[in-house]
Amino acid sequence: MATFSRTQQSSRQGTKGVVIEGLDAIVQDFTREADTIRNRAERTVVEYAEKAAQQMRDRVPVDEGDVLDSITSDNKASREGFGVYADAGPDPRANKAAFVSRFLEHGTVNMGAKPFVAPSADHVLPDFAKAIRDLSKL
C-alpha cells in the first residue's frame, strides 16, 4: 500500500515535494496487470467476435441457408503489431455464400439491401468498447 506525504524532503536538494512511499508496490501491480492484459484482450475479442457472428446468424434472411451456414468467428485471436483481433462474418472461403452475402448486405439494381453484417456490428460494438475499456482498470 502506498502512502503519500507532503512534508518530507524530496530527492532534490533544497526542495520539498510529494514523496510516495511504497511506489515499488504500485509499479509491481501495474507490471503484473500489463503482463495479463494481452491474454485478457485476446479472450475479449474472441468473445465479442462470436457475439457478432451470432447476431449475424439471427439477422441473415432465413431463405439464404448457404450464407447462414457460412457465418463463423475466429476461436483464437490474431496479433498484428500491437493489435489483437478476431474476425466474424460469412467465411470468404465459402465462395457462393461470400458472393451472395455481399449482395444481401448492399443490394443490387434489382434487389433492395437486406443488411445483416453492419447492424450486427453496430449492436455488439458498444458492449465491446466497454469491455475493452474495462481491461485497463486495476
N, CA, C and O atoms as a GROMACS GRO file, in nm:
protein
  552
    1MET      N    1   0.085  -0.117   0.000
    1MET     CA    2   0.000   0.000   0.000
    1MET      C    3   0.089   0.123   0.000
    1MET      O    4   0.185   0.131   0.077
    2ALA      N    5   0.058   0.218  -0.086
    2ALA     CA    6   0.137   0.340  -0.094
    2ALA      C    7   0.080   0.444   0.002
    2ALA      O    8  -0.041   0.453   0.022
    3THR      N    9   0.170   0.522   0.059
    3THR     CA   10   0.128   0.634   0.142
    3THR      C   11   0.188   0.761   0.084
    3THR      O   12   0.296   0.758   0.025
    4PHE      N   13   0.118   0.870   0.100
    4PHE     CA   14   0.162   0.997   0.044
    4PHE      C   15   0.195   1.093   0.157
    4PHE      O   16   0.126   1.095   0.259
    5SER      N   17   0.299   1.173   0.138
    5SER     CA   18   0.338   1.272   0.239
    5SER      C   19   0.383   1.399   0.170
    5SER      O   20   0.462   1.394   0.076
    6ARG      N   21   0.335   1.512   0.214
    6ARG     CA   22   0.373   1.640   0.154
    6ARG      C   23   0.482   1.711   0.236
    6ARG      O   24   0.531   1.816   0.194
    7THR      N   25   0.520   1.658   0.347
    7THR     CA   26   0.612   1.729   0.435
    7THR      C   27   0.754   1.676   0.427
    7THR      O   28   0.847   1.744   0.472
    8GLN      N   29   0.773   1.559   0.372
    8GLN     CA   30   0.907   1.505   0.366
    8GLN      C   31   0.989   1.575   0.259
    8GLN      O   32   0.934   1.631   0.164
    9GLN      N   33   1.119   1.571   0.275
    9GLN     CA   34   1.211   1.630   0.179
    9GLN      C   35   1.207   1.547   0.050
    9GLN      O   36   1.211   1.425   0.056
   10SER      N   37   1.198   1.613  -0.063
   10SER     CA   38   1.204   1.540  -0.189
   10SER      C   39   1.348   1.502  -0.216
   10SER      O   40   1.438   1.541  -0.142
   11SER      N   41   1.371   1.426  -0.321
   11SER     CA   42   1.506   1.378  -0.350
   11SER      C   43   1.597   1.488  -0.402
   11SER      O   44   1.719   1.472  -0.399
   12ARG      N   45   1.543   1.599  -0.450
   12ARG     CA   46   1.627   1.711  -0.496
   12ARG      C   47   1.661   1.801  -0.379
   12ARG      O   48   1.574   1.842  -0.303
   13GLN      N   49   1.784   1.831  -0.366
   13GLN     CA   50   1.835   1.913  -0.256
   13GLN      C   51   1.764   2.049  -0.252
   13GLN      O   52   1.753   2.116  -0.355
   14GLY      N   53   1.716   2.088  -0.134
   14GLY     CA   54   1.660   2.219  -0.114
   14GLY      C   55   1.516   2.235  -0.159
   14GLY      O   56   1.465   2.347  -0.160
   15THR      N   57   1.448   2.127  -0.196
   15THR     CA   58   1.308   2.138  -0.238
   15THR      C   59   1.222   2.047  -0.152
   15THR      O   60   1.268   1.946  -0.100
   16LYS      N   61   1.098   2.085  -0.139
   16LYS     CA   62   1.000   2.000  -0.072
   16LYS      C   63   0.904   1.954  -0.180
   16LYS      O   64   0.883   2.026  -0.278
   17GLY      N   65   0.847   1.840  -0.166
   17GLY     CA   66   0.753   1.789  -0.266
   17GLY      C   67   0.676   1.672  -0.212
   17GLY      O   68   0.677   1.646  -0.092
   18VAL      N   69   0.609   1.602  -0.299
   18VAL     CA   70   0.531   1.485  -0.261
   18VAL      C   71   0.622   1.364  -0.268
   18VAL      O   72   0.686   1.339  -0.370
   19VAL      N   73   0.625   1.289  -0.161
   19VAL     CA   74   0.703   1.166  -0.156
   19VAL      C   75   0.604   1.051  -0.150
   19VAL      O   76   0.514   1.050  -0.065
   20ILE      N   77   0.619   0.956  -0.237
   20ILE     CA   78   0.531   0.839  -0.237
   20ILE      C   79   0.610   0.722  -0.183
   20ILE      O   80   0.703   0.673  -0.247
   21GLU      N   81   0.571   0.677  -0.064
   21GLU     CA   82   0.634   0.560  -0.006
   21GLU      C   83   0.559   0.438  -0.056
   21GLU      O   84   0.436   0.438  -0.060
   22GLY      N   85   0.630   0.338  -0.094
   22GLY     CA   86   0.567   0.216  -0.144
   22GLY      C   87   0.539   0.221  -0.293
   22GLY      O   88   0.459   0.143  -0.344
   23LEU      N   89   0.604   0.313  -0.365
   23LEU     CA   90   0.584   0.325  -0.509
   23LEU      C   91   0.618   0.195  -0.580
   23LEU      O   92   0.555   0.161  -0.680
   24ASP      N   93   0.716   0.124  -0.530
   24ASP     CA   94   0.753  -0.003  -0.594
   24ASP      C   95   0.637  -0.101  -0.594
   24ASP      O   96   0.624  -0.180  -0.687
   25ALA      N   97   0.552  -0.098  -0.491
   25ALA     CA   98   0.435  -0.187  -0.487
   25ALA      C   99   0.337  -0.150  -0.597
   25ALA      O  100   0.277  -0.238  -0.658
   26ILE      N  101   0.319  -0.020  -0.623
   26ILE     CA  102   0.230   0.024  -0.730
   26ILE      C  103   0.285  -0.018  -0.865
   26ILE      O  104   0.211  -0.066  -0.951
   27VAL      N  105   0.415   0.001  -0.884
   27VAL     CA  106   0.479  -0.038  -1.010
   27VAL      C  107   0.463  -0.189  -1.032
   27VAL      O  108   0.436  -0.232  -1.144
   28GLN      N  109   0.480  -0.268  -0.927
   28GLN     CA  110   0.463  -0.413  -0.940
   28GLN      C  111   0.320  -0.448  -0.980
   28GLN      O  112   0.299  -0.536  -1.063
   29ASP      N  113   0.221  -0.379  -0.920
   29ASP     CA  114   0.081  -0.404  -0.956
   29ASP      C  115   0.057  -0.373  -1.103
   29ASP      O  116  -0.006  -0.452  -1.174
   30PHE      N  117   0.106  -0.258  -1.150
   30PHE     CA  118   0.088  -0.222  -1.290
   30PHE      C  119   0.159  -0.320  -1.382
   30PHE      O  120   0.105  -0.358  -1.486
   31THR      N  121   0.277  -0.361  -1.345
   31THR     CA  122   0.353  -0.456  -1.426
   31THR      C  123   0.281  -0.590  -1.434
   31THR      O  124   0.274  -0.650  -1.541
   32ARG      N  125   0.229  -0.637  -1.322
   32ARG     CA  126   0.154  -0.762  -1.318
   32ARG      C  127   0.030  -0.753  -1.408
   32ARG      O  128   0.001  -0.845  -1.484
   33GLU      N  129  -0.042  -0.641  -1.399
   33GLU     CA  130  -0.160  -0.621  -1.484
   33GLU      C  131  -0.121  -0.616  -1.631
   33GLU      O  132  -0.189  -0.675  -1.715
   34ALA      N  133  -0.012  -0.547  -1.663
   34ALA     CA  134   0.033  -0.537  -1.802
   34ALA      C  135   0.065  -0.674  -1.860
   34ALA      O  136   0.040  -0.699  -1.978
   35ASP      N  137   0.120  -0.762  -1.778
   35ASP     CA  138   0.154  -0.897  -1.823
   35ASP      C  139   0.029  -0.978  -1.858
   35ASP      O  140   0.036  -1.068  -1.942
   36THR      N  141  -0.084  -0.948  -1.795
   36THR     CA  142  -0.206  -1.026  -1.820
   36THR      C  143  -0.299  -0.962  -1.921
   36THR      O  144  -0.392  -1.028  -1.968
   37ILE      N  145  -0.278  -0.836  -1.957
   37ILE     CA  146  -0.376  -0.766  -2.040
   37ILE      C  147  -0.384  -0.822  -2.182
   37ILE      O  148  -0.492  -0.824  -2.240
   38ARG      N  149  -0.275  -0.867  -2.238
   38ARG     CA  150  -0.280  -0.922  -2.375
   38ARG      C  151  -0.369  -1.046  -2.379
   38ARG      O  152  -0.451  -1.059  -2.469
   39ASN      N  153  -0.353  -1.137  -2.283
   39ASN     CA  154  -0.437  -1.256  -2.281
   39ASN      C  155  -0.584  -1.221  -2.259
   39ASN      O  156  -0.673  -1.280  -2.320
   40ARG      N  157  -0.608  -1.123  -2.170
   40ARG     CA  158  -0.746  -1.081  -2.146
   40ARG      C  159  -0.805  -1.015  -2.270
   40ARG      O  160  -0.923  -1.033  -2.300
   41ALA      N  161  -0.725  -0.938  -2.341
   41ALA     CA  162  -0.771  -0.873  -2.464
   41ALA      C  163  -0.803  -0.978  -2.570
   41ALA      O  164  -0.903  -0.966  -2.641
   42GLU      N  165  -0.720  -1.080  -2.581
   42GLU     CA  166  -0.745  -1.187  -2.679
   42GLU      C  167  -0.877  -1.258  -2.648
   42GLU      O  168  -0.957  -1.282  -2.738
   43ARG      N  169  -0.900  -1.290  -2.521
   43ARG     CA  170  -1.026  -1.356  -2.484
   43ARG      C  171  -1.145  -1.265  -2.514
   43ARG      O  172  -1.250  -1.312  -2.558
   44THR      N  173  -1.129  -1.136  -2.490
   44THR     CA  174  -1.238  -1.042  -2.512
   44THR      C  175  -1.272  -1.030  -2.660
   44THR      O  176  -1.390  -1.032  -2.695
   45VAL      N  177  -1.173  -1.016  -2.747
   45VAL     CA  178  -1.204  -1.002  -2.890
   45VAL      C  179  -1.266  -1.130  -2.946
   45VAL      O  180  -1.353  -1.122  -3.033
   46VAL      N  181  -1.223  -1.246  -2.899
   46VAL     CA  182  -1.282  -1.372  -2.944
   46VAL      C  183  -1.428  -1.382  -2.897
   46VAL      O  184  -1.516  -1.423  -2.972
   47GLU      N  185  -1.452  -1.344  -2.772
   47GLU     CA  186  -1.587  -1.348  -2.717
   47GLU      C  187  -1.682  -1.258  -2.797
   47GLU      O  188  -1.792  -1.299  -2.831
   48TYR      N  189  -1.638  -1.137  -2.827
   48TYR     CA  190  -1.726  -1.044  -2.898
   48TYR      C  191  -1.734  -1.074  -3.047
   48TYR      O  192  -1.834  -1.038  -3.110
   49ALA      N  193  -1.635  -1.137  -3.105
   49ALA     CA  194  -1.647  -1.183  -3.244
   49ALA      C  195  -1.756  -1.289  -3.252
   49ALA      O  196  -1.835  -1.290  -3.347
   50GLU      N  197  -1.762  -1.379  -3.154
   50GLU     CA  198  -1.868  -1.481  -3.154
   50GLU      C  199  -2.004  -1.416  -3.134
   50GLU      O  200  -2.102  -1.457  -3.197
   51LYS      N  201  -2.013  -1.316  -3.046
   51LYS     CA  202  -2.140  -1.246  -3.026
   51LYS      C  203  -2.185  -1.178  -3.156
   51LYS      O  204  -2.303  -1.180  -3.188
   52ALA      N  205  -2.092  -1.118  -3.228
   52ALA     CA  206  -2.126  -1.055  -3.356
   52ALA      C  207  -2.172  -1.160  -3.457
   52ALA      O  208  -2.270  -1.138  -3.529
   53ALA      N  209  -2.101  -1.273  -3.462
   53ALA     CA  210  -2.140  -1.380  -3.554
   53ALA      C  211  -2.280  -1.431  -3.521
   53ALA      O  212  -2.359  -1.458  -3.612
   54GLN      N  213  -2.311  -1.446  -3.394
   54GLN     CA  214  -2.445  -1.492  -3.355
   54GLN      C  215  -2.552  -1.391  -3.396
   54GLN      O  216  -2.659  -1.429  -3.442
   55GLN      N  217  -2.522  -1.262  -3.379
   55GLN     CA  218  -2.615  -1.158  -3.423
   55GLN      C  219  -2.637  -1.168  -3.575
   55GLN      O  220  -2.750  -1.153  -3.622
   56MET      N  221  -2.532  -1.193  -3.650
   56MET     CA  222  -2.544  -1.207  -3.795
   56MET      C  223  -2.632  -1.327  -3.829
   56MET      O  224  -2.717  -1.318  -3.918
   57ARG      N  225  -2.610  -1.439  -3.759
   57ARG     CA  226  -2.693  -1.558  -3.784
   57ARG      C  227  -2.840  -1.530  -3.754
   57ARG      O  228  -2.928  -1.577  -3.825
   58ASP      N  229  -2.864  -1.451  -3.650
   58ASP     CA  230  -3.002  -1.417  -3.614
   58ASP      C  231  -3.066  -1.323  -3.715
   58ASP      O  232  -3.188  -1.323  -3.729
   59ARG      N  233  -2.987  -1.242  -3.784
   59ARG     CA  234  -3.040  -1.139  -3.874
   59ARG      C  235  -3.038  -1.178  -4.022
   59ARG      O  236  -3.110  -1.117  -4.101
   60VAL      N  237  -2.959  -1.276  -4.060
   60VAL     CA  238  -2.949  -1.310  -4.202
   60VAL      C  239  -3.086  -1.358  -4.251
   60VAL      O  240  -3.157  -1.427  -4.178
   61PRO      N  241  -3.123  -1.321  -4.375
   61PRO     CA  242  -3.252  -1.368  -4.427
   61PRO      C  243  -3.261  -1.520  -4.422
   61PRO      O  244  -3.168  -1.591  -4.461
   62VAL      N  245  -3.372  -1.570  -4.373
   62VAL     CA  246  -3.389  -1.713  -4.347
   62VAL      C  247  -3.372  -1.798  -4.471
   62VAL      O  248  -3.322  -1.910  -4.463
   63ASP      N  249  -3.414  -1.747  -4.586
   63ASP     CA  250  -3.408  -1.829  -4.708
   63ASP      C  251  -3.268  -1.845  -4.765
   63ASP      O  252  -3.250  -1.911  -4.867
   64GLU      N  253  -3.170  -1.786  -4.702
   64GLU     CA  254  -3.032  -1.795  -4.750
   64GLU      C  255  -2.952  -1.891  -4.664
   64GLU      O  256  -2.863  -1.848  -4.590
   65GLY      N  257  -2.981  -2.020  -4.671
   65GLY     CA  258  -2.916  -2.121  -4.588
   65GLY      C  259  -2.766  -2.129  -4.605
   65GLY      O  260  -2.694  -2.149  -4.507
   66ASP      N  261  -2.717  -2.113  -4.730
   66ASP     CA  262  -2.573  -2.119  -4.752
   66ASP      C  263  -2.501  -2.007  -4.678
   66ASP      O  264  -2.395  -2.030  -4.620
   67VAL      N  265  -2.558  -1.888  -4.679
   67VAL     CA  266  -2.498  -1.774  -4.610
   67VAL      C  267  -2.502  -1.798  -4.460
   67VAL      O  268  -2.402  -1.778  -4.390
   68LEU      N  269  -2.616  -1.842  -4.411
   68LEU     CA  270  -2.632  -1.870  -4.267
   68LEU      C  271  -2.526  -1.969  -4.220
   68LEU      O  272  -2.461  -1.949  -4.117
   69ASP      N  273  -2.510  -2.076  -4.296
   69ASP     CA  274  -2.413  -2.180  -4.257
   69ASP      C  275  -2.268  -2.133  -4.267
   69ASP      O  276  -2.180  -2.191  -4.204
   70SER      N  277  -2.243  -2.027  -4.345
   70SER     CA  278  -2.105  -1.983  -4.364
   70SER      C  279  -2.060  -1.882  -4.258
   70SER      O  280  -1.942  -1.850  -4.250
   71ILE      N  281  -2.152  -1.833  -4.176
   71ILE     CA  282  -2.115  -1.730  -4.078
   71ILE      C  283  -2.038  -1.794  -3.964
   71ILE      O  284  -2.088  -1.883  -3.894
   72THR      N  285  -1.916  -1.748  -3.947
   72THR     CA  286  -1.828  -1.803  -3.843
   72THR      C  287  -1.757  -1.689  -3.770
   72THR      O  288  -1.766  -1.572  -3.809
   73SER      N  289  -1.687  -1.726  -3.667
   73SER     CA  290  -1.598  -1.630  -3.600
   73SER      C  291  -1.472  -1.706  -3.560
   73SER      O  292  -1.473  -1.827  -3.542
   74ASP      N  293  -1.364  -1.633  -3.548
   74ASP     CA  294  -1.238  -1.694  -3.508
   74ASP      C  295  -1.249  -1.741  -3.363
   74ASP      O  296  -1.304  -1.671  -3.278
   75ASN      N  297  -1.198  -1.860  -3.336
   75ASN     CA  298  -1.197  -1.909  -3.198
   75ASN      C  299  -1.062  -1.884  -3.131
   75ASN      O  300  -1.039  -1.924  -3.016
   76LYS      N  301  -0.974  -1.816  -3.205
   76LYS     CA  302  -0.844  -1.778  -3.150
   76LYS      C  303  -0.811  -1.640  -3.204
   76LYS      O  304  -0.829  -1.614  -3.323
   77ALA      N  305  -0.763  -1.553  -3.120
   77ALA     CA  306  -0.729  -1.417  -3.162
   77ALA      C  307  -0.601  -1.417  -3.243
   77ALA      O  308  -0.515  -1.504  -3.226
   78SER      N  309  -0.591  -1.320  -3.332
   78SER     CA  310  -0.470  -1.298  -3.410
   78SER      C  311  -0.403  -1.171  -3.360
   78SER      O  312  -0.469  -1.079  -3.312
   79ARG      N  313  -0.272  -1.168  -3.371
   79ARG     CA  314  -0.196  -1.050  -3.329
   79ARG      C  315  -0.130  -0.989  -3.452
   79ARG      O  316  -0.078  -1.059  -3.538
   80GLU      N  317  -0.134  -0.856  -3.456
   80GLU     CA  318  -0.065  -0.785  -3.563
   80GLU      C  319  -0.004  -0.660  -3.501
   80GLU      O  320  -0.076  -0.569  -3.461
   81GLY      N  321   0.127  -0.656  -3.494
   81GLY     CA  322   0.193  -0.545  -3.426
   81GLY      C  323   0.150  -0.543  -3.281
   81GLY      O  324   0.166  -0.641  -3.209
   82PHE      N  325   0.095  -0.430  -3.238
   82PHE     CA  326   0.044  -0.419  -3.102
   82PHE      C  327  -0.106  -0.444  -3.096
   82PHE      O  328  -0.167  -0.426  -2.991
   83GLY      N  329  -0.166  -0.485  -3.208
   83GLY     CA  330  -0.311  -0.508  -3.214
   83GLY      C  331  -0.348  -0.654  -3.196
   83GLY      O  332  -0.268  -0.744  -3.222
   84VAL      N  333  -0.470  -0.674  -3.151
   84VAL     CA  334  -0.527  -0.807  -3.135
   84VAL      C  335  -0.664  -0.804  -3.200
   84VAL      O  336  -0.741  -0.710  -3.178
   85TYR      N  337  -0.697  -0.906  -3.283
   85TYR     CA  338  -0.826  -0.906  -3.348
   85TYR      C  339  -0.877  -1.048  -3.368
   85TYR      O  340  -0.801  -1.145  -3.362
   86ALA      N  341  -1.008  -1.058  -3.392
   86ALA     CA  342  -1.073  -1.183  -3.428
   86ALA      C  343  -1.180  -1.147  -3.531
   86ALA      O  344  -1.257  -1.053  -3.510
   87ASP      N  345  -1.186  -1.221  -3.640
   87ASP     CA  346  -1.282  -1.194  -3.746
   87ASP      C  347  -1.414  -1.266  -3.721
   87ASP      O  348  -1.419  -1.371  -3.656
   88ALA      N  349  -1.521  -1.206  -3.775
   88ALA     CA  350  -1.654  -1.268  -3.771
   88ALA      C  351  -1.726  -1.231  -3.899
   88ALA      O  352  -1.709  -1.121  -3.951
   89GLY      N  353  -1.806  -1.323  -3.951
   89GLY     CA  354  -1.886  -1.295  -4.070
   89GLY      C  355  -1.889  -1.414  -4.163
   89GLY      O  356  -1.839  -1.521  -4.130
   90PRO      N  357  -1.950  -1.394  -4.280
   90PRO     CA  358  -1.952  -1.503  -4.379
   90PRO      C  359  -1.810  -1.540  -4.418
   90PRO      O  360  -1.727  -1.454  -4.448
   91ASP      N  361  -1.783  -1.668  -4.417
   91ASP     CA  362  -1.649  -1.718  -4.447
   91ASP      C  363  -1.618  -1.694  -4.595
   91ASP      O  364  -1.690  -1.745  -4.682
   92PRO      N  365  -1.514  -1.617  -4.626
   92PRO     CA  366  -1.483  -1.589  -4.766
   92PRO      C  367  -1.442  -1.713  -4.844
   92PRO      O  368  -1.442  -1.711  -4.967
   93ARG      N  369  -1.408  -1.821  -4.775
   93ARG     CA  370  -1.371  -1.946  -4.845
   93ARG      C  371  -1.494  -2.019  -4.895
   93ARG      O  372  -1.484  -2.106  -4.982
   94ALA      N  373  -1.613  -1.985  -4.840
   94ALA     CA  374  -1.739  -2.042  -4.890
   94ALA      C  375  -1.781  -1.952  -5.007
   94ALA      O  376  -1.860  -1.859  -4.990
   95ASN      N  377  -1.727  -1.980  -5.126
   95ASN     CA  378  -1.737  -1.889  -5.241
   95ASN      C  379  -1.879  -1.843  -5.271
   95ASN      O  380  -1.904  -1.723  -5.285
   96LYS      N  381  -1.972  -1.936  -5.281
   96LYS     CA  382  -2.109  -1.898  -5.315
   96LYS      C  383  -2.169  -1.812  -5.205
   96LYS      O  384  -2.232  -1.710  -5.233
   97ALA      N  385  -2.149  -1.850  -5.080
   97ALA     CA  386  -2.205  -1.774  -4.968
   97ALA      C  387  -2.144  -1.635  -4.960
   97ALA      O  388  -2.215  -1.538  -4.933
   98ALA      N  389  -2.013  -1.624  -4.982
   98ALA     CA  390  -1.948  -1.494  -4.978
   98ALA      C  391  -1.999  -1.405  -5.091
   98ALA      O  392  -2.019  -1.285  -5.072
   99PHE      N  393  -2.020  -1.464  -5.206
   99PHE     CA  394  -2.073  -1.391  -5.321
   99PHE      C  395  -2.214  -1.340  -5.292
   99PHE      O  396  -2.244  -1.223  -5.315
  100VAL      N  397  -2.300  -1.427  -5.243
  100VAL     CA  398  -2.439  -1.392  -5.215
  100VAL      C  399  -2.448  -1.293  -5.100
  100VAL      O  400  -2.528  -1.199  -5.106
  101SER      N  401  -2.368  -1.312  -4.995
  101SER     CA  402  -2.378  -1.225  -4.877
  101SER      C  403  -2.348  -1.080  -4.910
  101SER      O  404  -2.406  -0.989  -4.851
  102ARG      N  405  -2.259  -1.057  -5.003
  102ARG     CA  406  -2.226  -0.919  -5.044
  102ARG      C  407  -2.349  -0.851  -5.103
  102ARG      O  408  -2.375  -0.734  -5.075
  103PHE      N  409  -2.425  -0.925  -5.184
  103PHE     CA  410  -2.544  -0.865  -5.246
  103PHE      C  411  -2.659  -0.852  -5.146
  103PHE      O  412  -2.739  -0.759  -5.155
  104LEU      N  413  -2.667  -0.944  -5.051
  104LEU     CA  414  -2.768  -0.930  -4.946
  104LEU      C  415  -2.740  -0.805  -4.863
  104LEU      O  416  -2.832  -0.729  -4.832
  105GLU      N  417  -2.617  -0.786  -4.828
  105GLU     CA  418  -2.580  -0.673  -4.742
  105GLU      C  419  -2.602  -0.538  -4.811
  105GLU      O  420  -2.653  -0.444  -4.749
  106HIS      N  421  -2.566  -0.528  -4.937
  106HIS     CA  422  -2.567  -0.398  -5.006
  106HIS      C  423  -2.677  -0.385  -5.111
  106HIS      O  424  -2.704  -0.274  -5.158
  107GLY      N  425  -2.740  -0.495  -5.148
  107GLY     CA  426  -2.844  -0.489  -5.250
  107GLY      C  427  -2.786  -0.489  -5.390
  107GLY      O  428  -2.665  -0.487  -5.409
  108THR      N  429  -2.877  -0.493  -5.487
  108THR     CA  430  -2.839  -0.487  -5.628
  108THR      C  431  -2.933  -0.389  -5.698
  108THR      O  432  -3.017  -0.326  -5.634
  109VAL      N  433  -2.917  -0.377  -5.826
  109VAL     CA  434  -3.007  -0.292  -5.903
  109VAL      C  435  -3.150  -0.345  -5.893
  109VAL      O  436  -3.246  -0.268  -5.892
  110ASN      N  437  -3.163  -0.478  -5.885
  110ASN     CA  438  -3.295  -0.540  -5.885
  110ASN      C  439  -3.344  -0.582  -5.746
  110ASN      O  440  -3.456  -0.630  -5.733
  111MET      N  441  -3.262  -0.566  -5.644
  111MET     CA  442  -3.300  -0.614  -5.510
  111MET      C  443  -3.252  -0.514  -5.405
  111MET      O  444  -3.138  -0.468  -5.409
  112GLY      N  445  -3.340  -0.482  -5.314
  112GLY     CA  446  -3.303  -0.393  -5.206
  112GLY      C  447  -3.206  -0.460  -5.109
  112GLY      O  448  -3.202  -0.583  -5.100
  113ALA      N  449  -3.132  -0.380  -5.039
  113ALA     CA  450  -3.037  -0.433  -4.941
  113ALA      C  451  -3.111  -0.499  -4.825
  113ALA      O  452  -3.216  -0.452  -4.783
  114LYS      N  453  -3.055  -0.607  -4.777
  114LYS     CA  454  -3.103  -0.677  -4.658
  114LYS      C  455  -2.986  -0.691  -4.562
  114LYS      O  456  -2.939  -0.802  -4.536
  115PRO      N  457  -2.938  -0.579  -4.509
  115PRO     CA  458  -2.815  -0.583  -4.430
  115PRO      C  459  -2.829  -0.666  -4.303
  115PRO      O  460  -2.931  -0.663  -4.234
  116PHE      N  461  -2.724  -0.741  -4.275
  116PHE     CA  462  -2.719  -0.820  -4.153
  116PHE      C  463  -2.583  -0.812  -4.085
  116PHE      O  464  -2.573  -0.836  -3.965
  117VAL      N  465  -2.478  -0.779  -4.159
  117VAL     CA  466  -2.344  -0.768  -4.103
  117VAL      C  467  -2.327  -0.635  -4.028
  117VAL      O  468  -2.292  -0.634  -3.910
  118ALA      N  469  -2.352  -0.525  -4.096
  118ALA     CA  470  -2.335  -0.393  -4.033
  118ALA      C  471  -2.426  -0.374  -3.911
  118ALA      O  472  -2.378  -0.327  -3.808
  119PRO      N  473  -2.555  -0.410  -3.919
  119PRO     CA  474  -2.639  -0.394  -3.799
  119PRO      C  475  -2.593  -0.482  -3.682
  119PRO      O  476  -2.608  -0.444  -3.566
  120SER      N  477  -2.538  -0.597  -3.712
  120SER     CA  478  -2.486  -0.684  -3.606
  120SER      C  479  -2.366  -0.621  -3.540
  120SER      O  480  -2.354  -0.624  -3.417
  121ALA      N  481  -2.276  -0.565  -3.619
  121ALA     CA  482  -2.159  -0.497  -3.563
  121ALA      C  483  -2.203  -0.377  -3.480
  121ALA      O  484  -2.150  -0.354  -3.371
  122ASP      N  485  -2.299  -0.301  -3.530
  122ASP     CA  486  -2.349  -0.185  -3.455
  122ASP      C  487  -2.412  -0.226  -3.323
  122ASP      O  488  -2.403  -0.154  -3.224
  123HIS      N  489  -2.475  -0.342  -3.321
  123HIS     CA  490  -2.540  -0.391  -3.199
  123HIS      C  491  -2.436  -0.431  -3.093
  123HIS      O  492  -2.455  -0.403  -2.974
  124VAL      N  493  -2.329  -0.496  -3.135
  124VAL     CA  494  -2.229  -0.550  -3.043
  124VAL      C  495  -2.124  -0.446  -3.002
  124VAL      O  496  -2.068  -0.455  -2.893
  125LEU      N  497  -2.099  -0.349  -3.087
  125LEU     CA  498  -1.989  -0.255  -3.065
  125LEU      C  499  -1.992  -0.180  -2.931
  125LEU      O  500  -1.886  -0.172  -2.868
  126PRO      N  501  -2.104  -0.126  -2.883
  126PRO     CA  502  -2.100  -0.055  -2.755
  126PRO      C  503  -2.054  -0.143  -2.637
  126PRO      O  504  -1.974  -0.099  -2.554
  127ASP      N  505  -2.104  -0.266  -2.630
  127ASP     CA  506  -2.062  -0.356  -2.522
  127ASP      C  507  -1.916  -0.397  -2.538
  127ASP      O  508  -1.844  -0.411  -2.439
  128PHE      N  509  -1.872  -0.415  -2.662
  128PHE     CA  510  -1.733  -0.449  -2.688
  128PHE      C  511  -1.641  -0.334  -2.645
  128PHE      O  512  -1.538  -0.357  -2.581
  129ALA      N  513  -1.678  -0.211  -2.680
  129ALA     CA  514  -1.597  -0.095  -2.642
  129ALA      C  515  -1.586  -0.084  -2.490
  129ALA      O  516  -1.480  -0.052  -2.437
  130LYS      N  517  -1.696  -0.110  -2.419
  130LYS     CA  518  -1.693  -0.106  -2.273
  130LYS      C  519  -1.602  -0.215  -2.218
  130LYS      O  520  -1.524  -0.191  -2.126
  131ALA      N  521  -1.611  -0.335  -2.274
  131ALA     CA  522  -1.526  -0.445  -2.229
  131ALA      C  523  -1.378  -0.413  -2.250
  131ALA      O  524  -1.295  -0.447  -2.165
  132ILE      N  525  -1.344  -0.349  -2.360
  132ILE     CA  526  -1.205  -0.310  -2.387
  132ILE      C  527  -1.161  -0.203  -2.288
  132ILE      O  528  -1.050  -0.210  -2.235
  133ARG      N  529  -1.247  -0.104  -2.262
  133ARG     CA  530  -1.212  -0.002  -2.162
  133ARG      C  531  -1.191  -0.064  -2.025
  133ARG      O  532  -1.102  -0.022  -1.952
  134ASP      N  533  -1.273  -0.164  -1.990
  134ASP     CA  534  -1.262  -0.229  -1.859
  134ASP      C  535  -1.132  -0.307  -1.844
  134ASP      O  536  -1.090  -0.334  -1.731
  135LEU      N  537  -1.067  -0.343  -1.953
  135LEU     CA  538  -0.939  -0.415  -1.944
  135LEU      C  539  -0.833  -0.330  -1.875
  135LEU      O  540  -0.742  -0.383  -1.811
  136SER      N  541  -0.844  -0.199  -1.887
  136SER     CA  542  -0.739  -0.112  -1.833
  136SER      C  543  -0.762  -0.075  -1.687
  136SER      O  544  -0.680  -0.005  -1.628
  137LYS      N  545  -0.872  -0.121  -1.628
  137LYS     CA  546  -0.898  -0.088  -1.488
  137LYS      C  547  -0.827  -0.187  -1.397
  137LYS      O  548  -0.831  -0.308  -1.420
  138LEU      N  549  -0.764  -0.136  -1.296
  138LEU     CA  550  -0.696  -0.222  -1.199
  138LEU      C  551  -0.792  -0.269  -1.094
  138LEU      O  552  -0.753  -0.343  -1.003
   0.00000   0.00000   0.00000
